[in-house]
Amino acid sequence: MRIRTNVAVVVAAGALLAIGSFSGVADAGDQPTATADASCEGGEGFINVSIVDDSSEVYDVFIDDELVDEEVTDTDGGVFTYGPYENGVHNVVVVWFPDGPFEILNVDVTVDCEPVDTTSTTEAPTTTAGVAPAAQPRFTG
């Protein structure tokens, strides 16, 4: 998970309350855009959130109702990766704060990663070490 040391539990609880009291969504022509998708790396699932905005507005990112990033801007690189997450459906919400909180993204993302197989597919070599040789017939005669 992407972690910021200044995020406090109180802030997260307050932000969740703010989500429940959204006044609406900003006019689509005026608001930035955001997308989310899943990716796999080393058999683990990650959620990638991309925010496209030419200004220095700030955003909060929630995954499964948990504040995972606070006051990010698209000037931080535009694409943020969070995880690892278990396989399954995860809800991603991005909140924009121009003059109040506006939800610019609310989408379900499915993580479906195959675990990395660490077992060997080669067979163990056979050995005769420590095994007595087969008996040879004796001719006496």
N, CA, C and O of each residue as an XYZ file, in Angstrom:
564
protein
N       0.829     -1.170      0.000
C       0.000      0.000      0.000
C       0.875      1.235      0.000
O       1.960      1.246      0.582
N       0.405      2.248     -0.643
C       1.093      3.517     -0.586
C       0.736      4.141      0.744
O      -0.446      4.273      1.061
N       1.716      4.523      1.524
C       1.472      4.989      2.880
C       2.059      6.380      3.065
O       3.193      6.648      2.668
N       1.289      7.241      3.660
C       1.784      8.565      4.034
C       1.791      8.629      5.549
O       0.830      8.210      6.194
N       2.846      9.140      6.111
C       2.979      9.131      7.566
C       2.069     10.143      8.246
O       1.845     10.038      9.452
N       1.536     11.119      7.516
C       0.707     12.134      8.155
C      -0.777     11.792      8.142
O      -1.595     12.619      8.546
N      -1.145     10.602      7.692
C      -2.546     10.205      7.681
C      -2.905      9.678      9.064
O      -2.244      8.780      9.586
N      -3.929     10.226      9.637
C      -4.361      9.812     10.969
C      -5.719      9.150     10.877
O      -6.480      9.385      9.939
N      -6.010      8.324     11.857
C      -7.287      7.629     11.887
C      -8.435      8.632     11.950
O      -9.484      8.415     11.344
N      -8.243      9.720     12.675
C      -9.280     10.735     12.795
C      -9.577     11.342     11.433
O     -10.740     11.566     11.097
N      -8.542     11.610     10.644
C      -8.730     12.156      9.312
C      -9.499     11.173      8.452
O     -10.413     11.568      7.728
N      -9.144      9.893      8.519
C      -9.837      8.886      7.722
C     -11.299      8.811      8.106
O     -12.156      8.721      7.227
N     -11.609      8.845      9.375
C     -12.998      8.779      9.814
C     -13.756     10.008      9.339
O     -14.898      9.888      8.895
N     -13.152     11.181      9.423
C     -13.796     12.400      8.953
C     -14.022     12.381      7.456
O     -15.051     12.857      6.977
N     -13.071     11.835      6.711
C     -13.216     11.755      5.266
C     -14.338     10.809      4.889
O     -15.071     11.074      3.936
N     -14.488      9.719      5.611
C     -15.577      8.789      5.323
C     -16.922      9.446      5.596
O     -17.880      9.214      4.860
N     -17.008     10.259      6.636
C     -18.236     10.995      6.899
C     -18.523     11.974      5.770
O     -19.674     12.172      5.382
N     -17.458     12.589      5.245
C     -17.637     13.536      4.146
C     -18.163     12.834      2.909
O     -18.967     13.409      2.176
N     -17.730     11.603      2.658
C     -18.225     10.863      1.500
C     -19.724     10.655      1.611
O     -20.441     10.750      0.614
N     -20.194     10.377      2.794
C     -21.609     10.129      2.982
C     -22.450     11.383      2.800
O     -23.670     11.282      2.671
N     -21.832     12.572      2.786
C     -22.605     13.799      2.687
C     -22.254     14.600      1.437
O     -22.287     15.831      1.467
N     -21.921     13.925      0.347
C     -21.625     14.632     -0.893
C     -22.817     15.447     -1.330
O     -23.960     14.999     -1.233
N     -22.550     16.647     -1.813
C     -23.632     17.485     -2.298
C     -23.949     17.196     -3.753
O     -24.921     17.731     -4.285
N     -23.159     16.368     -4.404
C     -23.412     16.035     -5.799
C     -22.111     15.857     -6.538
O     -21.033     15.831     -5.943
N     -22.227     15.738     -7.832
C     -21.057     15.597     -8.687
C     -20.925     16.883     -9.481
O     -21.923     17.423     -9.960
N     -19.718     17.373     -9.623
C     -19.485     18.614    -10.357
C     -19.879     18.437    -11.815
O     -19.945     17.316    -12.319
N     -20.140     19.553    -12.487
C     -20.464     19.539    -13.907
C     -19.374     18.790    -14.656
O     -18.191     19.090    -14.492
N     -19.760     17.816    -15.479
C     -18.805     16.945    -16.159
C     -17.815     17.719    -17.007
O     -16.687     17.266    -17.199
N     -18.215     18.891    -17.525
C     -17.302     19.673    -18.341
C     -16.218     20.350    -17.538
O     -15.167     20.694    -18.078
N     -16.458     20.546    -16.261
C     -15.515     21.267    -15.416
C     -14.607     20.370    -14.586
O     -13.608     20.836    -14.038
N     -14.939     19.114    -14.491
C     -14.202     18.263    -13.554
C     -13.103     17.465    -14.237
O     -13.179     17.167    -15.429
N     -12.084     17.126    -13.465
C     -11.021     16.259    -13.976
C     -11.566     14.841    -14.149
O     -12.695     14.552    -13.751
N     -10.775     13.976    -14.733
C     -11.191     12.589    -14.916
C     -10.241     11.659    -14.171
O      -9.088     11.997    -13.903
N     -10.760     10.482    -13.847
C      -9.950      9.465    -13.179
C     -10.388      8.105    -13.690
O     -11.550      7.903    -14.042
N      -9.449      7.180    -13.726
C      -9.741      5.799    -14.108
C      -9.035      4.875    -13.122
O      -8.104      5.274    -12.423
N      -9.502      3.639    -13.086
C      -8.863      2.645    -12.215
C      -8.881      1.302    -12.918
O      -9.839      0.969    -13.616
N      -7.820      0.533    -12.731
C      -7.755     -0.826    -13.254
C      -6.869     -1.663    -12.344
O      -6.230     -1.152    -11.424
N      -6.847     -2.947    -12.621
C      -6.052     -3.871    -11.807
C      -4.879     -4.386    -12.623
O      -4.942     -4.462    -13.850
N      -3.815     -4.736    -11.926
C      -2.656     -5.355    -12.564
C      -2.094     -6.409    -11.618
O      -2.375     -6.404    -10.420
N      -1.299     -7.306    -12.176
C      -0.692     -8.378    -11.388
C       0.821     -8.276    -11.501
O       1.366     -8.018    -12.574
N       1.477     -8.480    -10.386
C       2.936     -8.503    -10.376
C       3.376     -9.552     -9.372
O       3.049     -9.468     -8.188
N       4.111    -10.530     -9.845
C       4.586    -11.585     -8.964
C       3.449    -12.372     -8.327
O       3.591    -12.887     -7.218
N       2.326    -12.466     -9.021
C       1.183    -13.209     -8.513
C       0.310    -12.433     -7.549
O      -0.669    -12.975     -7.037
N       0.645    -11.158     -7.285
C      -0.134    -10.330     -6.374
C      -0.896     -9.275     -7.166
O      -0.439     -8.810     -8.211
N      -2.078     -8.902     -6.645
C      -2.920     -7.932     -7.328
C      -2.715     -6.517     -6.816
O      -2.574     -6.286     -5.615
N      -2.701     -5.574     -7.750
C      -2.546     -4.160     -7.425
C      -3.627     -3.374     -8.140
O      -4.111     -3.786     -9.195
N      -4.004     -2.240     -7.563
C      -4.992     -1.359     -8.165
C      -4.291     -0.066     -8.556
O      -3.640      0.580     -7.736
N      -4.440      0.300     -9.830
C      -3.812      1.494    -10.382
C      -4.887      2.552    -10.588
O      -5.906      2.288    -11.225
N      -4.663      3.744    -10.052
C      -5.596      4.851    -10.193
C      -4.883      5.963    -10.951
O      -3.797      6.401    -10.569
N      -5.514      6.412    -12.034
C      -4.955      7.484    -12.848
C      -5.854      8.706    -12.741
O      -7.064      8.613    -12.944
N      -5.262      9.852    -12.422
C      -5.999     11.104    -12.317
C      -5.455     12.047    -13.381
O      -4.252     12.299    -13.439
N      -6.347     12.569    -14.223
C      -5.936     13.457    -15.301
C      -6.526     14.844    -15.028
O      -7.742     15.035    -15.048
N      -5.642     15.794    -14.776
C      -6.054     17.155    -14.462
C      -4.837     18.044    -14.690
O      -3.725     17.702    -14.288
N      -5.055     19.181    -15.335
C      -3.944     20.089    -15.619
C      -3.655     21.067    -14.486
O      -2.725     21.869    -14.575
N      -4.449     21.001    -13.427
C      -4.231     21.933    -12.321
C      -3.542     21.216    -11.170
O      -3.113     20.069    -11.300
N      -3.443     21.903    -10.052
C      -2.825     21.290     -8.876
C      -3.882     20.994     -7.813
O      -3.606     21.097     -6.618
N      -5.089     20.628     -8.244
C      -6.161     20.267     -7.316
C      -5.736     19.046     -6.509
O      -4.838     18.306     -6.912
N      -6.387     18.842     -5.370
C      -6.064     17.693     -4.530
C      -7.224     16.701     -4.521
O      -8.386     17.058     -4.719
N      -6.859     15.435     -4.282
C      -7.812     14.336     -4.327
C      -7.536     13.384     -3.170
O      -6.405     13.267     -2.700
N      -8.585     12.708     -2.723
C      -8.448     11.603     -1.789
C      -8.860     10.336     -2.528
O      -9.786     10.357     -3.338
N      -8.173      9.238     -2.249
C      -8.449      7.962     -2.897
C      -8.886      6.959     -1.833
O      -8.216      6.775     -0.817
N     -10.025      6.316     -2.089
C     -10.564      5.298     -1.194
C     -10.648      3.980     -1.951
O     -11.059      3.955     -3.111
N     -10.265      2.895     -1.308
C     -10.469      1.561     -1.859
C     -11.181      0.747     -0.800
O     -10.710      0.620      0.330
N     -12.320      0.201     -1.181
C     -13.163     -0.565     -0.252
C     -13.470      0.243      1.007
O     -13.355     -0.266      2.123
N     -13.857      1.494      0.823
C     -14.249      2.414      1.900
C     -13.107      2.774      2.849
O     -13.358      3.315      3.926
N     -11.881      2.491      2.480
C     -10.725      2.837      3.300
C      -9.915      3.927      2.596
O      -9.576      3.798      1.420
N      -9.612      4.995      3.327
C      -8.779      6.060      2.782
C      -7.369      5.521      2.589
O      -6.690      5.203      3.565
N      -6.916      5.413      1.323
C      -5.581      4.869      1.058
C      -4.588      5.951      0.658
O      -3.378      5.729      0.701
N      -5.089      7.124      0.267
C      -4.191      8.220     -0.083
C      -4.949      9.530      0.099
O      -6.131      9.630     -0.229
N      -4.255     10.523      0.623
C      -4.888     11.786      0.972
C      -4.161     12.945      0.314
O      -2.932     12.998      0.293
N      -4.946     13.875     -0.225
C      -4.428     15.107     -0.810
C      -3.357     14.867     -1.865
O      -2.325     15.537     -1.879
N      -3.613     13.904     -2.748
C      -2.692     13.671     -3.856
C      -3.055     14.622     -4.991
O      -4.197     15.072     -5.093
N      -2.089     14.920     -5.829
C      -2.336     15.724     -7.024
C      -1.831     14.956     -8.225
O      -0.990     14.065     -8.105
N      -2.357     15.314     -9.391
C      -1.869     14.637    -10.591
C      -0.430     15.041    -10.886
O       0.227     14.409    -11.713
N       0.068     16.076    -10.228
C       1.474     16.456    -10.400
C       2.402     15.482     -9.685
O       3.619     15.530     -9.865
N       1.809     14.578     -8.854
C       2.605     13.531     -8.211
C       2.961     12.422     -9.201
O       3.638     11.464     -8.826
N       2.525     12.530    -10.441
C       2.814     11.518    -11.438
C       1.578     11.032    -12.164
O       1.680     10.396    -13.213
N       0.414     11.326    -11.617
C      -0.817     10.982    -12.313
C      -1.311      9.570    -12.102
O      -2.524      9.365    -12.052
N      -0.432      8.576    -11.975
C      -0.844      7.186    -11.764
C      -0.323      6.726    -10.406
O       0.866      6.834    -10.106
N      -1.243      6.213     -9.597
C      -0.905      5.760     -8.256
C      -1.244      4.284     -8.163
O      -2.314      3.863     -8.602
N      -0.347      3.500     -7.597
C      -0.543      2.057     -7.481
C      -0.658      1.691     -6.014
O       0.162      2.099     -5.192
N      -1.699      0.906     -5.692
C      -1.965      0.506     -4.315
C      -2.084     -1.013     -4.249
O      -2.585     -1.653     -5.173
N      -1.617     -1.572     -3.146
C      -1.761     -3.008     -2.987
C      -0.647     -3.578     -2.155
O       0.151     -2.830     -1.590
N      -0.578     -4.872     -2.067
C      -1.349     -5.845     -2.849
C      -2.760     -6.039     -2.281
O      -3.015     -5.818     -1.097
N      -3.673     -6.464     -3.182
C      -5.058     -6.764     -2.837
C      -5.382     -8.196     -3.217
O      -4.841     -8.738     -4.181
N      -6.277     -8.800     -2.443
C      -6.745    -10.159     -2.708
C      -7.562    -10.170     -3.999
O      -8.107     -9.143     -4.403
N      -7.643    -11.327     -4.639
C      -8.517    -11.483     -5.793
C      -9.944    -11.165     -5.386
O     -10.372    -11.487     -4.277
N     -10.669    -10.539     -6.281
C     -12.060    -10.190     -6.029
C     -12.352     -8.785     -6.510
O     -11.511     -8.134     -7.131
N     -13.559     -8.327     -6.214
C     -14.015     -7.005     -6.636
C     -13.715     -5.999     -5.528
O     -14.002     -6.236     -4.355
N     -13.131     -4.870     -5.932
C     -12.785     -3.800     -4.993
C     -13.363     -2.487     -5.519
O     -13.238     -2.177     -6.704
N     -13.996     -1.721     -4.634
C     -14.590     -0.444     -5.020
C     -13.553      0.670     -4.862
O     -12.928      0.812     -3.811
N     -13.386      1.457     -5.931
C     -12.416      2.563     -5.946
C     -13.187      3.872     -6.090
O     -14.002      4.034     -6.998
N     -12.915      4.802     -5.176
C     -13.559      6.112     -5.200
C     -12.467      7.171     -5.155
O     -11.547      7.096     -4.341
N     -12.580      8.173     -6.052
C     -11.675      9.319     -6.036
C     -12.532     10.556     -5.770
O     -13.526     10.800     -6.454
N     -12.130     11.320     -4.775
C     -12.865     12.512     -4.358
C     -12.020     13.741     -4.666
O     -10.833     13.800     -4.345
N     -12.658     14.717     -5.294
C     -12.014     15.968     -5.701
C     -12.501     17.073     -4.772
O     -13.670     17.080     -4.386
N     -11.622     18.009     -4.406
C     -11.975     19.074     -3.473
C     -11.790     20.457     -4.096
O     -10.901     21.199     -3.678
N     -12.612     20.820     -5.089
C     -12.464     22.190     -5.627
C     -13.030     23.219     -4.643
O     -12.297     24.093     -4.179
N     -14.321     23.127     -4.322
C     -14.971     23.994     -3.333
C     -15.706     23.149     -2.302
O     -16.363     23.686     -1.410
N     -15.601     21.872     -2.417
C     -16.272     20.911     -1.545
C     -15.982     19.545     -2.125
O     -15.439     19.445     -3.225
N     -16.326     18.512     -1.424
C     -15.998     17.183     -1.958
C     -16.922     16.772     -3.107
O     -18.145     16.830     -2.982
N     -16.324     16.357     -4.224
C     -17.053     15.830     -5.369
C     -16.436     14.503     -5.776
O     -15.219     14.396     -5.924
N     -17.258     13.518     -5.953
C     -16.814     12.182     -6.345
C     -16.625     12.164     -7.855
O     -17.605     12.258     -8.594
N     -15.371     12.043     -8.336
C     -15.140     12.011     -9.779
C     -14.986     10.593    -10.305
O     -14.992     10.377    -11.517
N     -14.848      9.619     -9.400
C     -14.761      8.219     -9.822
C     -15.348      7.338     -8.726
O     -15.034      7.493     -7.546
N     -16.196      6.424     -9.135
C     -16.731      5.405     -8.232
C     -16.934      4.176     -9.102
O     -17.936      4.069     -9.809
N     -15.987      3.249     -9.050
C     -15.997      2.108     -9.962
C     -15.525      0.859     -9.232
O     -14.701      0.929     -8.320
N     -16.055     -0.273     -9.645
C     -15.583     -1.557     -9.126
C     -14.487     -2.091    -10.039
O     -14.628     -2.097    -11.262
N     -13.413     -2.533     -9.437
C     -12.268     -3.083    -10.164
C     -12.082     -4.523     -9.700
O     -12.097     -4.803     -8.501
N     -11.907     -5.430    -10.650
C     -11.722     -6.844    -10.317
C     -10.250     -7.215    -10.385
O      -9.601     -7.053    -11.418
N      -9.740     -7.709     -9.279
C      -8.373     -8.238     -9.228
C      -8.481     -9.734     -9.440
O      -9.205    -10.418     -8.716
N      -7.763    -10.248    -10.432
C      -7.797    -11.676    -10.744
C      -6.392    -12.107    -11.149
O      -6.063    -12.152    -12.335
N      -5.578    -12.418    -10.166
C      -4.178    -12.769    -10.417
C      -3.934    -14.232    -10.086
O      -4.456    -14.758     -9.103
N      -3.146    -14.869    -10.909
C      -2.739    -16.250    -10.658
C      -1.524    -16.229     -9.743
O      -0.569    -15.497    -10.000
N      -1.551    -17.024     -8.679
C      -0.370    -17.060     -7.805
C       0.835    -17.621     -8.558
O       0.702    -18.458     -9.451
N       1.986    -17.144     -8.179
C       3.219    -17.635     -8.795
C       3.479    -19.029     -8.261
O       3.502    -19.241     -7.048
N       3.678    -19.991     -9.173
C       3.929    -21.381     -8.798
C       5.396    -21.531     -8.443
O       6.269    -21.355     -9.292
N       5.664    -21.853     -7.196
C       7.056    -21.993     -6.752
C       7.504    -23.443     -6.712
O       8.634    -23.737     -6.324
N       6.614    -24.360     -7.114
C       7.008    -25.765     -7.119
C       7.750    -26.075     -8.402
O       7.482    -25.484     -9.448
N       8.675    -26.995     -8.317
C       9.480    -27.385     -9.468
C       8.696    -28.350    -10.339
O       7.982    -29.219     -9.838
N       8.836    -28.188    -11.655
C       8.153    -29.095    -12.571
C       9.107    -30.144    -13.122
O       8.698    -30.974    -13.933
N      10.361    -30.128    -12.706
C      11.308    -31.135    -13.171
C      11.299    -32.301    -12.196
O      11.098    -32.132    -10.993
N      11.523    -33.491    -12.749
C      11.552    -34.683    -11.903
C      12.906    -34.818    -11.234
O      13.933    -34.430    -11.790
N      12.890    -35.366    -10.051
C      14.134    -35.599     -9.332
C      14.923    -36.684    -10.068
O      14.343    -37.659    -10.545
N      16.240    -36.516    -10.159
C      17.049    -37.538    -10.843
C      17.052    -38.837    -10.037
O      16.980    -38.829     -8.809
N      17.138    -39.943    -10.760
C      17.236    -41.238    -10.073
C      18.700    -41.519     -9.817
O      19.562    -41.137    -10.608
N      18.977    -42.173     -8.733
C      20.355    -42.459     -8.376
C      20.457    -43.888     -7.869
O      19.495    -44.457     -7.352
N      21.618    -44.437     -8.026
C      21.863    -45.792     -7.519
C      22.843    -45.751     -6.358
O      23.316    -46.794     -5.907
N      23.141    -44.594     -5.887
C      24.077    -44.486     -4.770
C      23.498    -45.191     -3.555
O      22.331    -44.998     -3.213
N      24.303    -45.995     -2.913
C      23.886    -46.700     -1.706
C      23.071    -47.957     -1.987
O      22.603    -48.609     -1.053
N      22.897    -48.303     -3.255
C      22.140    -49.510     -3.607
C      23.137    -50.574     -4.066
O      23.999    -50.304     -4.902
N      23.018    -51.742     -3.533
C      23.933    -52.836     -3.910
C      23.683    -53.231     -5.356
O      22.539    -53.242     -5.810
N      24.767    -53.560     -6.095
C      24.573    -53.974     -7.485
C      23.824    -55.311     -7.532
O      23.863    -56.116     -6.602
N      23.152    -55.497     -8.645
C      22.406    -56.741     -8.814
C      23.363    -57.925     -8.774
O      24.507    -57.806     -9.212
N      22.919    -59.050     -8.261
C      23.755    -60.245     -8.158
C      24.092    -60.756     -9.547
O      23.234    -60.809    -10.428
N      25.352    -61.132     -9.732
C      25.822    -61.694    -11.017
C      25.809    -63.207    -10.912
O      26.203    -63.748     -9.879
N      25.368    -63.907    -11.946
C      25.408    -65.389    -11.869
C      26.848    -65.885    -11.800
O      27.741    -65.295    -12.408
N      27.071    -66.959    -11.067
C      28.401    -67.560    -10.927
C      28.430    -68.859    -11.712
O      27.511    -69.674    -11.641
N      29.470    -69.023    -12.434
C      29.669    -70.289    -13.156
C      30.722    -71.092    -12.433
O      31.849    -70.636    -12.241
N      30.367    -72.228    -12.055
C      31.337    -73.115    -11.402
C      31.525    -74.349    -12.274
O      30.732    -75.282    -12.146
N      32.282    -74.399    -12.940
C      32.361    -75.575    -13.625
C      33.223    -76.094    -14.497
O      33.028    -77.216    -14.964
